[in-house]
């Protein structure tokens, strides 16, 4: 990513323009989901000078986007079901997140490199936490993550529970309780 703010913004506009037509990312919140994605990738690059984390995350993102492009309606349907077909809540949920979580679940089952899996897991949950902060439909995200946990069919990375707890704490910090969070989301 570029340290030049105008170049960074130009890159974000190009990505937003290309992806906006797919409806993969919600456009309801004042802060763009795509800008959060770009910022997190940039900070990942700055934190990890060896680029090992970035080298793990970028292919994960590419595969998630490709998976979404192959079957967008299935992910739209899953997203709609997670919010009980409430269009106001669905407007605040990026359907690509459902795809990313499905891709992540697949990786947990198949990935043999625990460091790679841990890097992707950490990045994904940090991304989800950022989105909860900007107003993305966090209840649906939590439901999908709970489904992954309750399936019991996959061996989760050892740090997953801690990362999920952090995500829930962010959500509680923002809204105090799930009922207050739901009321706040309805007002948005």
C-alpha positions as MATLAB code, in Angstrom:
seq = 'XXXXXXXXXXXXXXXXXXXXXXXXXXXXXXXXXXXXXXXXXXXXXXXXXXXXXXXXXXXXXXXXXXXXXXXXXXXXXXXXXXXXXXXXXXXXXXXXXXXXXXXXXXXXXXXXXXXXXXXXXXXXXXXXXXXXXXXXXXXXXXXXXXXXXXXXXXXXXXXXXXXXXXXXXXXXXXXXXXXXXXXXXXXX';
ca = [
       0.000    0.000    0.000;
       1.088    3.546   -0.548;
       2.129    5.996    2.172;
       0.838    8.759   -0.083;
      -2.711    9.519    1.138;
      -3.942   10.639   -2.289;
      -2.584    7.487   -3.950;
      -4.158    5.376   -1.208;
      -7.524    7.085   -1.697;
      -7.266    6.641   -5.495;
      -6.629    2.918   -5.030;
      -9.602    2.669   -2.654;
     -11.861    4.423   -5.214;
     -10.802    2.018   -7.973;
     -11.432   -1.018   -5.765;
     -14.736    0.417   -4.498;
     -15.880    1.154   -8.057;
     -15.087   -2.339   -9.256;
     -16.610   -4.080   -6.264;
     -19.620   -1.837   -5.787;
     -21.266   -3.384   -8.826;
     -21.095   -6.812   -7.178;
     -22.908   -5.695   -4.006;
     -20.325   -7.704   -2.049;
     -19.711   -4.820    0.363;
     -22.357   -2.804    2.168;
     -22.431    0.930    1.470;
     -24.643    2.014    4.362;
     -22.045    3.003    6.960;
     -20.299    6.365    6.793;
     -16.928    4.627    6.857;
     -16.485    2.256    3.951;
     -15.893   -1.451    4.501;
     -13.407   -1.358    1.635;
     -11.457    1.498    3.236;
     -11.205   -0.623    6.407;
      -9.966   -3.528    4.308;
      -7.302   -1.341    2.680;
      -6.247    0.214    5.993;
      -5.930   -3.159    7.674;
      -3.856   -4.537    4.797;
      -1.642   -1.456    4.982;
      -1.181   -1.777    8.746;
      -0.474   -5.489    8.335;
       2.235   -4.620    5.845;
       3.701   -2.023    8.228;
       3.623   -4.360   11.266;
       5.174   -7.321    9.478;
       8.257   -6.166    7.622;
       8.854   -9.687    6.289;
       5.440   -9.576    4.534;
       4.677  -13.131    5.685;
       1.255  -12.131    7.004;
       0.411  -10.198    3.857;
       1.539  -13.175    1.766;
      -0.990  -15.319    3.667;
      -3.890  -12.866    3.696;
      -3.864  -11.693    0.072;
      -4.393  -15.191   -1.415;
      -7.138  -15.758    1.172;
      -8.849  -12.544    0.003;
      -8.413  -13.454   -3.650;
      -9.975  -16.872   -3.106;
     -12.832  -15.354   -1.077;
     -13.617  -12.851   -3.834;
     -13.409  -15.561   -6.495;
     -15.704  -17.818   -4.438;
     -18.196  -14.947   -4.062;
     -18.068  -14.190   -7.800;
     -18.842  -17.838   -8.651;
     -21.885  -18.056   -6.393;
     -23.075  -14.634   -5.181;
     -26.744  -15.526   -4.718;
     -25.979  -18.307   -2.253;
     -24.076  -15.852   -0.081;
     -26.811  -13.216   -0.406;
     -29.334  -15.833    0.730;
     -27.180  -16.868    3.704;
     -26.674  -13.211    4.705;
     -30.414  -12.543    4.459;
     -31.171  -15.581    6.625;
     -28.695  -14.402    9.276;
     -30.627  -11.132    9.668;
     -34.049  -12.812    9.423;
     -34.642  -11.238    6.011;
     -34.713   -7.762    7.603;
     -33.710   -5.458    4.731;
     -32.596   -2.639    7.078;
     -30.121   -4.990    8.791;
     -29.118   -6.616    5.512;
     -28.168   -3.182    4.149;
     -25.508   -3.042    6.899;
     -24.038   -6.473    6.185;
     -21.355   -7.068    3.582;
     -22.205  -10.404    1.966;
     -18.530  -10.970    1.221;
     -18.037  -11.509    4.970;
     -20.134  -14.659    4.778;
     -17.930  -15.815    1.913;
     -14.769  -15.001    3.882;
     -15.999  -16.986    6.868;
     -16.847  -19.954    4.631;
     -13.421  -19.709    3.016;
     -11.839  -19.486    6.443;
     -13.765  -22.573    7.624;
     -12.482  -24.441    4.558;
      -8.923  -23.324    5.343;
      -9.214  -24.475    8.960;
     -10.123  -27.941    7.672;
      -7.405  -28.103    5.000;
      -4.479  -25.883    6.071;
      -1.518  -27.775    7.506;
       0.601  -24.703    8.279;
      -0.535  -23.516   11.721;
       1.329  -20.186   11.472;
      -0.359  -19.385    8.177;
      -3.761  -20.288    9.598;
      -3.120  -18.215   12.714;
      -2.105  -15.180   10.629;
      -5.272  -15.413    8.515;
      -7.474  -16.022   11.574;
      -5.988  -13.042   13.404;
      -6.414  -10.824   10.351;
     -10.003  -11.948    9.724;
     -11.144  -11.374   13.291;
      -9.370   -8.002   13.400;
     -11.177   -7.085   10.181;
     -14.516   -8.209   11.613;
     -13.884   -6.185   14.788;
     -13.108   -3.081   12.722;
     -16.339   -3.575   10.805;
     -18.340   -3.947   14.010;
     -16.862   -0.632   15.150;
     -17.945    1.200   11.997;
     -21.492   -0.182   12.205;
     -21.459   -3.362   10.138;
     -24.200   -5.799   11.213;
     -22.214   -7.447   14.021;
     -25.021   -9.687   15.286;
     -24.989  -11.616   12.000;
     -21.198  -11.867   12.139;
     -21.388  -13.278   15.665;
     -24.087  -15.770   14.628;
     -21.942  -17.050   11.766;
     -18.895  -17.338   14.031;
     -20.989  -19.149   16.649;
     -22.116  -21.590   13.965;
     -18.465  -22.307   13.171;
     -17.704  -22.872   16.857;
     -20.731  -25.060   17.491;
     -20.183  -27.246   14.455;
     -17.318  -28.908   16.295;
     -16.306  -30.511   13.022;
     -13.145  -28.469   12.622;
     -10.072  -27.982   14.780;
      -9.895  -24.250   15.422;
      -6.599  -22.423   15.845;
      -5.647  -22.200   19.524;
      -5.998  -18.402   19.557;
      -9.444  -18.362   17.912;
     -11.415  -18.309   21.170;
      -9.398  -15.348   22.433;
      -9.867  -13.487   19.164;
     -13.615  -14.176   19.157;
     -13.857  -12.973   22.768;
     -12.100   -9.739   21.697;
     -14.620   -9.264   18.878;
     -17.524   -9.702   21.289;
     -15.954   -7.267   23.763;
     -15.713   -4.621   21.037;
     -19.350   -5.160   20.272;
     -20.293   -4.856   23.949;
     -18.109   -1.768   24.391;
     -19.903   -0.096   21.535;
     -23.439   -1.041   22.477;
     -23.331   -2.231   26.109;
     -25.743   -5.116   25.581;
     -27.197   -7.039   22.707;
     -30.587   -5.351   23.176;
     -28.984   -1.893   23.211;
     -26.929   -2.897   20.173;
     -30.080   -3.981   18.345;
     -31.840   -0.726   19.270;
     -28.836    1.290   18.091;
     -28.679   -0.630   14.835;
     -32.406   -0.007   14.257;
     -31.843    3.737   14.700;
     -29.087    3.688   12.090;
];
